[in-house]
């Protein structure tokens, strides 16, 4: 009789709850390692009914801390051998990879996760590997510099590369404190904003500065994402999405259309580029989310995430590829041969996140009676009442007040439906929204 394999999930998010359910349905013994500090990641109605079916839930002080992860995984592995280890939560990935490596539990290479997470190291590796990339320069700071010191360091790097440039911390997520610098005035504004804040979206400024800042060549072109599975010798392109960005600030992302409405040739070029990137970085086991700008010279990496597409990404991949992406995720981490992707096209899915374009507050949730006319196309819709009442004009990828996904037979139809939904919501709220 075949032994029931043990899969351990470290933390969860809203979509991760489905992954837990899928693992149970596939016949695995499922454990969840979590911390009470991050319960809000999946605090929704119905979460308890999913979690009660999990075989074991282990509470630890901090699931983002390597030492806590190491101790918990070591104890759990002694009690019941861990065959498969998975996390969908970005801040877990690096400490988890280090703990798994020390315990010899199969997981994504810790060195590869570091290569992808450290934006400076990532650029260095691409250059040394001969993978097409862009100009960049690292600026190291101690955190005690005054405005003039920062200005001199940043400006020197920016002028070496040539304005416009993008400045961002070497280690950050969600485009946290990344900015496009068109001129010296933009640089002064960036430095002022940095110095005025002790915390930025819950992250301490000294933590943000640790590792320094990266100044990169600004890339002109459309933005795409590639979701690629890596399992031994297999490289599986699960989907390529066309990304939507805020016109007034391209650092702020507004959604994805999947599959991207591009030619077969362009699709193939981006898929091969993604394979070249994961090979260069050494990403060896898992599903990874790459962001790319397609410049006049071809695709260039914007960011390599050593994790699966976040947010509602799993919905986009699953519906557009006609699969359940979590089944593939589990099979990949089990180092099993994955079935070929279905040949027939799925639906075109458009995902949108939205925020306010003006400083207006709305104390109550809207009635949303107009949603009925989109019932056949709307996959999901959510709006955060607290943020609706308290968050002003969007300034970062942490200022969204809601999200939704729609599906249609093609990109044009799905995009139009998404635009119409935002217009109806904006009219009801009396607030101009991101489009």
Secondary structure, DSSP 4 states (H G I P E B T S, - for coil): -PPPPEEEEES--TTHHHHHHHHHHTT-EEEEEE-GGGGGGG--TTHHHHHTTSSEEEE-S-TT-HHHHHHHHHHHHHHS---EEE---HHHHHHHHHHHHHHT---S-HHHHHHHHSHHHHHHHHHHHT-----EEEE---S---HHHHHHHHHHHHHHH-SSEEEEESS-STTTT-EEE-SHHHHHHHHHHHHH-SEETTEEHHHHHTT-EEEEEPPPSEEEEEEEEEETTEEEEEEEEEEEEETTEEEEEEEEEES-S--HHHHHHHHHHHHHHHHHHT--EEEEEEEEEEETTEEEEEEEESS---TTHHHHHHHHHTS-HHHHHHHHHTTPPPPPPPSS---EEEEEEE-BSSS----S----GGGGGGTTTEEEEEE-HHHHHH--B--STT---EEEEEEESSHHHHHHHHHHHHHHHHHHHTS-B--
